[in-house]
Amino acid sequence: MRNINQVWVAPLAFDPGQTLLIPYVSNGSELDSVARRLGKVRTLDIDVSIVDGGYTEGDRRFRLDVDPVTTDQVAIAQRLVALHSRVRLSKRDGVWLCAPSDVQVNGATMTFTLESVEKLTSG
């Protein structure tokens, strides 16, 4: 059985009809992954130096895989990327301020990528 959760993506400014509801399949999308800001540099003595920049909610990337996708969903996602520098992404464990970065459509599948700016809710 598939674990289906809903994700809302909405612009910050009023834009009628441009709110996107995506029933995503959790094992096909990246919504729960986290990563630290790490840099790896080789030293002169054939060793490495790791620079740890830590972790913030702004380091997250959300990738929504929608399959099957409707033409309306594709049009809304493309409009969000083209016209809005910031959107709100709402899912079961919080709300994030994100920058919509990419929409790719391959047949009946759409991949919508958003870069997190900050988490707007606690917990």
Rosetta blueprint (number, residue, H / E / L):
1 M L
2 R L
3 N L
4 I E
5 N E
6 Q E
7 V E
8 W E
9 V E
10 A E
11 P E
12 L L
13 A L
14 F L
15 D L
16 P L
17 G L
18 Q L
19 T L
20 L E
21 L E
22 I E
23 P E
24 Y E
25 V E
26 S L
27 N L
28 G L
29 S L
30 E E
31 L L
32 D L
33 S L
34 V L
35 A L
36 R L
37 R L
38 L E
39 G E
40 K E
41 V E
42 R E
43 T L
44 L L
45 D L
46 I L
47 D L
48 V E
49 S E
50 I E
51 V E
52 D E
53 G L
54 G L
55 Y L
56 T L
57 E H
58 G H
59 D H
60 R L
61 R E
62 F E
63 R E
64 L E
65 D E
66 V E
67 D L
68 P L
69 V L
70 T L
71 T H
72 D H
73 Q H
74 V H
75 A H
76 I H
77 A H
78 Q H
79 R H
80 L H
81 V H
82 A H
83 L H
84 H L
85 S L
86 R L
87 V E
88 R E
89 L E
90 S E
91 K E
92 R L
93 D L
94 G E
95 V E
96 W E
97 L E
98 C E
99 A E
100 P E
101 S E
102 D E
103 V E
104 Q E
105 V E
106 N E
107 G L
108 A L
109 T E
110 M E
111 T E
112 F E
113 T E
114 L E
115 E E
116 S E
117 V E
118 E E
119 K E
120 L L
121 T L
122 S L
123 G L
